[in-house]
């Protein structure tokens, strides 16, 4: 697949693995539509404790077969070094060159961390086992990880991941560009100087967005929350407002020199295509 021209902003997209044959078919169509923006790669999420591992790998293989680079999310919570070593060998056999390395969430009822307590442990292990074979992407939280003790501890944890061997960071979504730029500045002061790609969440459904945001610690500014609540069930107005808000956010980020944009698609193509069209990011 031809990549974006040097004058355009690199973009990437994230999917979650479908759970039904109908979902697999739908996502295949969504991917074909999103290839119009020529993503640098597609990432595929991974359920708590690796609960969607098979679906993740099957989706990554499908993307690779379509000529686009792909990166599985890879969480280490509850894993052993032997199981991670085996999975890395499978990734190599599948032609995977990128990994999104995460600590992950413990599935309910799970007893312990396994041999990896933090994402930095996984990053270090991947580097020890495979050298520079994989490009390792890690998570970043401009508004603080919801489980962090305080912002300073969260920044130190992030810097530890970077020093363990991460190549690029992808952020949790946010709606305040100042939070992103402050995070990058403070991370660089700690020696964490890798590119930080902002994660972008289109606004299409207000109740879903507010629920997700409350769960993951992403702040929805009061003015946005109030406007969304004021639209009630008027989906057209919510989507039009959301497109304006997120386009403006992306323009602020682009003006500030971000290294790319990573879109959380929710396995939908239309919201991302609308954003990229507004931003002039759909190659001719």
Order of alpha helices (4+ residues) and beta strands (2+ residues): beta-alpha-beta-alpha-beta-alpha-beta-alpha-beta-alpha-beta-alpha-beta-alpha-alpha-alpha-beta-alpha
